[in-house]
Amino acid sequence: MDDNLILIFGAILASLIIGIYKKINIGIIALVFAYIIGCFFMGMKPKAVIALWPMKIFFIIMSVSLFYGFASQNGTLEKLAKQIIYSCRKYPMALPLAIFAAAHVIAALGAGYFAVMAVVIPIMLAICKQTKMSIIVGILATHGGALSGGRFVISVGGKIAEELVLNSGFDANYAAHTALMIYTTVTLYTLLQMGLFFILEKQWLVLNVNAAMEKPEPFNKVQRTNLILIGSMIAVLLVPALLNVLIGTPEIAAFQKNINISFVAIFFAILSLMCNLGDEKKMISSVPWSTIIMICGIGVLIKLGVKAGMVVTFSSWVGGNIPESLLAPLMMVIPWGMSFFSSTTGVVMPTLYPIVPALSDVSTIQAIVFFCIISLGANAAALSPFSSGGSLSLSYCNDEQTREVLFKKLLLLPFILIALTVVYGLALVVVLG
């Protein structure tokens, strides 16, 4: 293996270890390593290393988060979640699905994973207390809805996945199709998880049918305006694409190509300011800058690895050392191990998606399947107490005794889910090839 590649692989590992142990943003550490390796070992100029910054991903997360910061700050997202859940108050057996639907819809509309979790988890915990619903089932419903909805084509997660597939060497149509397949696969899998744990936790025996649930207050004028703007933005993004499929004239196709989610989100953010839906400073501060730095910083280091021949080297190693029968399970277990201590979109996907073309070349498995199973493997550990989803869930649990029990369950949960994930992923390999 090339010396530069050894340095880059070591830098990726060191970034993860230092970041987790010292609680420093992994992206900042990765940027320092990229500068040292790129300039002093690979002979690159500093501006060439800076040029590796994934500007499109940065722009997508920043702009969409800016727009949805209004709906988070003025209570629109929270009110929407409560309305969806309240609609199932007479059918307690459907409460997990209602929680899933609330998280899924809000995430699919474009709000980020953390925004949805922050809005829905407190509501979910209150419902668990009232109805005796298992907190694990509630967390799986919230997390699953936020995660799968966040993979929808117009959401931040869906756009990140599409951009990473595009950067891996595939064309725009293939990237969009792959993002849609990831969304579908993850959504079906999270529903399967919920169903399994609903049975294991014997929820039909304990849910309180007569549990009182307060009726949410109606949307106020600001929130109604915000919902109209959200609906309008979705229409601007989806209608041209739909017309292009149904009619497909050159004029529509040209117009649709110029519809960019980042600029559309910024346009609607300006409209939100003009409609006085929130404070500009609060909206800017609501952008997840830490996540952006993590995703883009590790992205620079990964791009440096690609320039140094990481894909070719990995392809040769896999082709000569890993039997094809073990390749799919391995590509679920590796992202699972990484996600146990780090972010799926911030670390796992930017690290592993670039090597998918090489994996596909040395096996009979389609690239689109590898993209899906990597995402599934990472998601299986996303509720670890040391990962983003699990730590966020624990932070909202106020009762110390309940938190201790929940910590142990969340520590065990990824090991149960990875076994289920491997079975599900292998079935996906058989179906899709």
N, C-alpha and C positions, 0 to 999 in steps of 0.2 A: 504493500500500500504506500502511496505517495506520502512523503513527510508532511506536506501541507494538509492533507486529508486527516492524518492522525492528529495534527494540531486542532483542526476544526472539530472533529468528533470529540476530542478532549475538552474543547472550549464549550461545546453544547452541554456536555455532561457537567462540567464545572459550573456553568451558568445556572443549571437547575439546582445543583447541590448548594452553592453559595446563596442563591436567591431564597431557597426554602429554609436553609439553616439560619441565615442572617436576616430573613424577612426583607430582602431588597428586591426591587423590581427586576425580574429576570432579563427583561429587554435592555435595561441600562447596562447590565454586566455583559450581555451578548454584544452590544455595540462596541464596548471597550475591546473585547476580544477580537471583533471583526476589524477594528482599526489596527491593532497590533499585528495580527496575522496578515491582513491584506497589504499593509504598507511596508512592514519590516521583513516579511517572509515571502510574499508573493509579488513584490515589486510594484504594487499599485499606488497611484496617487491618492491622497486623501479625498479629493473630489470624486474619484471613481468609486470609492467605498461609500461615500454619501449618496451617490446616484443609485445605489442598491436599495435605498429606502423604498418600501412598497407604497408609493404615493396613492394609488387607487384605493387600496384597502383603508389607508389612513383617512382618505376623503369620505369614503362610504360611512365608516363608523362615526366620524365626527359630525357629519351633516345630518344623518338619520337620528342620532342621539340628541342633537340640538333641537330638532323638531319635536321629538317625543318627550323632551324635557318639560315642555309646557303641559302636556297631558298628565305627566307624573306630578308636577308641582301643584296644579290647580285641582287635583283630585279626580280627574276624568277617568283615569285608568282604574283607580280603586272603586269608584262608583259603578263602572262597567262590570267589574268582577263581581261585586255584591249583587247586582241585578241578575246576572247569569245564575249565580248560586241560589239566590232567593227563589228563582223560578222553579227550582226542584224541591222546595221545602216540604211539599206533601208526599214526596217520593224519596224517602231517606236512602233507599237502596241505590238511587241514582246520584247521591251526593258526590262520590268520588269522580264520577263522570262529569258532573257539573263543575267541580273544581278544575278538572283537567280541561274542560271546554273553556272556562274563564281564562286560564293561563294560556291555553293554546291560541285562542282568538286574539288576545291582546298581543301575544308575541308575533303571531302571523301578520298582524296589522303593521308591524314594523318596530315595536318596542324591543329593546334588548333583553337578554336573558336575566340580567341582574335587576333591571327595572321591574320586570314581571314578578320575579321571586320576591322582591322587596314589597310589592303591592299585595300579592296573593297570600304569602305565607302567614302573616298575622291574622288574616281572615280565616284561613284554613285551620290554624291552631285554635281559634275561638270556636269554630264549628266542631272540631274534635272534642273540645271540652263539653260542649252542649249535647252532642249526640253520642258520645263514647266511641266515635270512630277512631280506628287505629291511627296514631300519628305517622307510622311508617307508610300506611296506605295513603294518607293525606299528603305526605311529602313526595311520594312517588307520583301522585296525581299532579301536584303542583310543578314539581321538577320536570316530569314527563311532558306536561303541556307546554311549559316554557321552552323546553329543549326542542321538542318537535315543531312547535309553532315557530320557534326561532330559526328553523331551517327552511321556512317557506321562501318562495322565490323573491318576494319583495322585502323580506326582513333582513336585518343586518347579517345574521348567521348564514342565511341563504346566499346573500351576495358575496360574503367572504368565501364560502365554499366554491361558488361559481368562479370567482377571481383566481383562487388557488388552482383550480382545475385548468383554467385558461393559461395560467403561468406555467403549468406542467407540460405544455406543448400541444394542447388540444384546441380545436376551433371553438368559436363562440356558441354555435348551436349545440355541440357536444357538451360544452361546459354547462349550459342552461339545462339540458336534458339530465345531466348527471346530478345537478343541484336538486332538480325535481325528484329524481329517484332517491336521493339521500333523504329528502323530506318525507317521502312516502314510506320508505323503509323504517326510518326512525319512529314515525308516528305509529305504524302498525306494531312495532316492537314495544313501545312504551305502553300501548293498550294491553298487550299480552302480559307485560310485567304487572300492571295494575290488576288484571284479572287473576293472575296467579296468587298475588299477595292478598287479594280480597278473599280468596278461598282459604289460604293458609291462616289468615287472621280471624277466620270464622265471623266475618262482618255481618252476615245476615242474622246472627244470633244476638248481637249486642247493639246494633244501631237503634237509637231511641226515636220511635215513630212520632211521638208527641212533643219532640223537642221544640221549644219556642225559638223562633228566628225572627229578629226584628226586620220590619220592612225597610229597605233602604230609602232614603230621601230621594225625590226626583232630581234629575239633572238640573242644575241652575243654568242661567243664561250663558255664562262663560263656558261651562262644560258642554252645553249643546252646540255652541259655536265651534268648540274644539273637535267634537265628534263630526261635525259637518266638514271641517277642514281635513280630518283624517280620511273620511270617506272620499272626499274630492281628490286627495293625493293618490289614494289607491286607484281611483278611476283613471286619473292621468297616466298612471303607470301601466295599468292592465288593459284599458280599452284599445289603445293603438296596437298593442301586441295581438289582441283578439281580432281586431279588424284586419290586421295583416294576415292572420291565419285564414279568416273567412273570405276575404276579398282579394288581398294580395296584389294590389296595384303597385307599380313602381313608386308612385307618389307617397302612398301609405307606408311602404317599406322604408323609404328614405326618411319620412317623418318619425317612424318608430325607432330607427337607429339613433336619432338625436335625442330621444327621451332617456335621460340619465337620472338615476335615482338620487344621486348626490345633489345635483343642481335643483331637481324638483323639490327635494326635502328642504334645501336652503330657501327656495322661493316660498314654500309654505311656512317656514319658520319666520320669514319676514312678514307674511300675512298675519301670523299669530301675534307678532309684536304690534302690528298696526291695529289689530282687534283688541289689544290690551289683555291678552290671555295669560300673561305672566311677565316677570321681570327679566330683562335681558341678562343682567349679571348672574342671576340664579340659573338661567338656562345654560349659559356658558360653563358655569361651574358644575352643572349636572352631567356634562359630557364625561364619559369614563376615560379620562386621559391616561390613567395608570394601565388600563387594558390596552389602549392604543399603543402606548410605548412598549408594552410587553410583546404584542403581536408583531409590530413593525421592527423592533429591535432584534428579536429572534429571527425574523424574516431576512434581515440583512445578513446575519451569520449563515443562514441556510443558503441564500443566493451565492454567498462566497464559496460555500461547499460545492454548489452546482458548477461554478466556474472552475473549481479545482478538480472536477471529474468525479464527484461523489456518486452520481447516478450510474456511470459506467462501471465504477469499482464495485458498487453494491450489486449491480446486475451480474457481474462476473462471479462474485462471492456466492450469491444466492443460487445461481445456475450450477455451481460446482459443489455446493455443500448441503443444500436443503432439499429433501424430497418434496415433490409437488403436493403429496398428500398432507404434508405438515405446513405448507406455505400459508394456506388460509387461516388455520388456527393460530399460527405464529403472528400473523398480521392483525389478529384481534387481541392477543395477549400482550404484545409489545405496547400498543397504544393504551391498553388497560393499565399496565404498570406505570406508564408515563402520566396518565391522567389521575392516578391515585394521589399524586402530589402537585399536579399542575393543571393548567387550563386546556380544554379541548381545542377551542378556536385560537387561543393565544400561543400554544406550544405544540400540541400533538399534530394538528392538521398542517400547520406550516412546515413542520419537520418531516412528516411522513408522506404527504401528498406528492412532493416532487419526485419520489422514487417509484411511484405507481407505474409509470410507463415501462421502467426497467423490469418490474415484477411481472407485468403483463407479457413482456417480450420473452421471458424465460419460462412461462407457464401457459396453460390453455385457458386460464381464467381471464375474463374480460376486465379491462381497466375499471369500468364503471362499478364492478362488483368489489374490487379492492377499495375504491373510494368509500363505498357503503360500509364494508365490514370494518375498516379503520375507524370510521365514525362510530359504529356500534360498539366496538371494543373500548374506545375512549369513554363513551357515555356510560358504560357499565361501572366505571369507577368514579363518575362525576359526583356521586353522593358520599364519597369518602370524607371523614371528618377533616382531612387535611387538604381537600380540594375545595373549589369555589362553592359548589352546590351544598355540600355537607356542612361546611363551616358557616355558611349563611343561614342554613336551617337551624343550627345549634344556637346561633347568636340571637334568634328571636324567641328561644325557649327560656322563659323567665324562672321557672321552677327548677331548683338545683337538682333535686332527686330525679325528676323527669329528664333533665338534661344528661345526667350520668347514664341512665338507662338508654336514652336515645344515642349517646356517643357509642356505646357498645354495639348497638344494633346497626348503626351506620358504618362501624368498623367491619362488621361481619357481612353486611349487605353486598359490597362489591364482589366478594368471593362467591356468593350465591349467583349474582347476576352474570359473572363472567362465564360460569358453567352454562347458564341458560343462553347467553350470547353466542357461545361457540356452536351450540346446537342450532340456534336460529340462523347464524351466519353460514354454517355448512349447508343448511337447507336452501339458503339464498344462492349459494354457489351452484347447487344442483339445478335449481329452477332457472337461473339466469346464465349459468355457464361461465 
